[in-house]
Amino acid sequence: MRHPLRWLIAGVTIVVLAAIGFGAWYVFGDSAPAKPKLNAAPIDAGGPATPAGAWKVAPGPNVYVGYRMTEVFAGDIVHKTAVGRTPAVSGTMTIAAGKVTQADVVGQMQQLASNRAARDNYIHSHAIDSDSYPTAAFRLTTPITLPQPSTKGAEIDVQAAGTLTLHGVTRPITIPLRTKWSGDTIQVVGTAPIVLADYQIQPPDTGVVKVDNHGSLELSLTFVRG
């Protein structure tokens, strides 16, 4: 009778060790991608002398909108950064008389992807609830005055005041942006704090992991002539 008991204890021990190992891998096994930043882009020495005109978001490997949140494990002992991004982004922008006069950007939330399939599947019907609210949208409400004269290749910082529609709720938001006009493209990156409760989003809490109520909206966009 002792042998079955020893086998049972050994089996339970293996399962516990495997669970601990999986938990350690899940928490410590990888790191979140860096925050968005401008990329080196070739400067078009010719072409128009100003960025005035109509622009549109172009798809590409560095084009996305997404979130950066803090996941909490082990009773608030272990904190891990979670980042999810959707490359499915569309948008337009108009520049006239040295100002950004119009900008609209829409992200497809159902294509949000992180490094965890379980996390991505969860937010389809919980938290962001992308199945019910498949898009998030930013609309500029105050023109952005650009430094004059415009210089190709120069990185500039601006504040984009507008509205963010997320989870079916529209609220005012100001997003600090860093931009660079390279002649044929305009790169835009930015990060802005958000509070989930402001958008009636219930922070995820699975019993194993929970998410802070505060996080960040992130974006990295490339505009081309529209």
C-alpha positions in Angstrom: 0.0 0.0 0.0 3.0 2.3 0.5 4.0 2.3 -3.1 0.7 3.8 -4.5 0.9 6.5 -1.8 4.5 7.4 -2.8 3.5 7.5 -6.4 0.5 9.8 -5.5 2.8 12.1 -3.5 5.3 12.2 -6.3 2.6 12.9 -8.9 1.2 15.8 -6.8 4.7 17.2 -6.3 5.4 17.1 -10.1 2.1 18.9 -10.8 2.9 21.6 -8.2 6.4 22.1 -9.4 5.1 22.4 -13.0 2.5 24.9 -12.0 5.2 27.0 -10.1 7.5 26.7 -13.2 4.7 27.8 -15.5 3.8 30.7 -13.2 7.5 31.8 -13.1 7.7 31.6 -16.9 4.5 33.6 -17.3 5.6 36.3 -15.0 9.3 36.5 -15.7 9.7 34.8 -19.1 9.8 37.8 -21.3 9.7 41.6 -21.4 7.3 44.2 -22.8 8.3 46.0 -26.0 9.8 49.5 -25.6 7.6 52.6 -25.6 7.0 54.1 -29.1 9.8 56.3 -30.6 10.6 57.9 -33.9 12.6 55.9 -36.4 15.4 57.0 -38.6 13.8 57.9 -42.0 15.4 59.1 -45.2 15.0 62.8 -45.7 13.5 63.9 -49.1 15.7 66.9 -50.0 13.4 67.8 -52.9 9.6 68.0 -53.0 7.4 70.6 -51.3 8.9 73.2 -49.1 6.2 72.8 -46.4 4.1 69.9 -45.0 0.9 71.7 -45.9 -1.8 69.4 -47.5 -3.7 66.3 -46.9 -2.2 63.2 -45.3 -3.3 59.7 -44.5 -2.1 56.9 -42.2 0.0 54.3 -44.1 0.2 50.7 -43.0 3.6 49.4 -41.9 5.6 47.5 -39.2 5.9 50.6 -37.0 2.2 51.7 -37.3 0.0 50.8 -34.3 -2.2 52.0 -31.5 -2.4 50.2 -28.2 -2.2 50.0 -24.5 0.5 49.7 -21.8 -0.9 48.4 -18.4 0.5 46.9 -15.2 -0.5 43.4 -14.3 -0.3 42.4 -10.6 0.5 38.8 -9.5 0.9 37.1 -6.1 -1.2 39.4 -4.0 0.3 42.7 -5.3 3.9 41.4 -4.8 4.9 41.0 -8.5 4.2 43.6 -11.1 4.6 43.0 -14.8 4.0 45.3 -17.8 1.5 44.2 -20.4 1.5 45.8 -23.9 -1.1 45.2 -26.6 -1.1 46.8 -30.0 -3.3 46.8 -33.1 -1.7 47.4 -36.5 -5.1 48.0 -38.1 -5.1 51.8 -38.0 -6.6 54.3 -40.4 -6.7 58.0 -40.3 -6.3 61.4 -42.0 -4.7 64.7 -41.2 -4.7 68.1 -42.8 -2.1 70.8 -42.4 -2.7 74.4 -43.5 -1.2 77.8 -42.7 1.3 76.3 -40.3 -1.2 74.3 -38.3 -2.7 70.8 -38.1 -6.3 71.7 -38.6 -7.8 68.3 -38.7 -6.8 64.8 -37.5 -8.9 61.6 -37.1 -7.4 58.2 -36.2 -9.3 54.9 -35.8 -7.9 51.7 -34.4 -9.5 48.2 -34.8 -9.6 46.9 -31.2 -10.4 43.3 -32.2 -6.9 43.0 -33.7 -5.2 44.0 -30.4 -2.3 41.5 -29.8 0.2 41.1 -27.1 2.6 38.3 -26.2 -0.1 36.3 -24.5 -3.0 34.7 -26.5 -5.0 34.2 -23.2 -4.8 37.9 -22.5 -5.8 38.8 -26.0 -8.8 36.4 -26.0 -9.9 37.7 -22.6 -10.4 41.3 -23.7 -12.6 40.3 -26.6 -15.5 39.9 -24.1 -14.1 41.5 -20.9 -12.5 44.9 -20.0 -12.1 46.6 -23.4 -14.7 44.2 -24.7 -13.6 44.6 -28.3 -16.3 42.3 -29.6 -18.9 44.8 -28.5 -16.8 47.9 -29.1 -14.6 47.1 -32.1 -13.0 50.5 -32.6 -11.3 53.3 -30.7 -11.0 56.7 -32.2 -9.2 60.0 -31.6 -10.4 63.3 -33.1 -8.5 66.5 -32.9 -10.6 69.4 -31.5 -8.0 72.2 -31.2 -5.6 73.1 -34.1 -2.0 72.4 -33.4 0.4 75.2 -34.2 3.6 74.0 -35.8 7.0 75.7 -35.4 7.9 77.9 -38.3 9.6 77.6 -40.6 9.1 73.8 -41.0 12.4 71.9 -41.1 12.7 68.5 -42.7 14.1 65.9 -40.3 13.6 68.0 -37.2 11.9 66.3 -34.2 9.3 68.5 -32.6 7.0 68.1 -29.5 3.4 69.1 -29.7 0.2 68.6 -27.7 -2.8 67.1 -29.4 -6.0 68.1 -27.7 -9.1 66.2 -28.8 -11.5 63.5 -27.8 -10.9 59.7 -27.4 -13.7 57.3 -27.9 -13.0 54.0 -26.2 -15.4 51.3 -25.0 -18.3 53.4 -26.3 -17.4 56.4 -24.1 -16.1 59.7 -25.5 -13.9 61.9 -23.3 -11.5 64.8 -23.8 -7.8 63.9 -23.9 -4.5 65.6 -24.6 -1.8 63.5 -26.1 1.8 64.6 -26.0 3.3 63.8 -29.4 6.7 63.8 -30.9 6.7 64.2 -34.7 9.1 64.3 -37.6 8.4 65.5 -41.2 10.8 63.9 -43.7 9.3 65.3 -46.9 7.2 62.4 -48.1 6.3 61.1 -44.6 5.3 62.4 -41.2 6.0 60.2 -38.2 4.0 60.7 -35.1 4.5 58.8 -31.7 2.9 59.5 -28.4 1.9 58.2 -25.0 -0.9 59.5 -22.8 -2.2 58.3 -19.4 -5.7 56.8 -19.2 -7.9 55.7 -16.3 -10.0 52.7 -17.2 -12.9 53.8 -15.0 -13.2 57.0 -17.0 -14.3 54.8 -20.0 -16.4 52.4 -17.9 -13.9 49.7 -18.3 -13.7 47.1 -15.5 -10.0 46.3 -14.8 -9.4 42.6 -15.5 -9.2 40.4 -12.4 -9.0 36.7 -13.0 -8.1 35.6 -9.5 -4.5 34.9 -10.7 -3.7 38.3 -12.2 -5.4 41.7 -11.9 -4.8 44.9 -13.8 -4.3 48.4 -12.4 -7.0 51.0 -13.1 -4.4 53.3 -14.6 -2.5 52.7 -17.8 -1.3 54.4 -21.0 -2.5 54.8 -24.5 0.3 54.4 -27.0 0.5 55.2 -30.7 3.0 55.1 -33.5 1.8 56.4 -36.9 3.3 57.1 -40.3 1.4 59.5 -42.6 1.9 59.8 -46.3 0.4 62.3 -48.8 -3.3 61.7 -49.1 
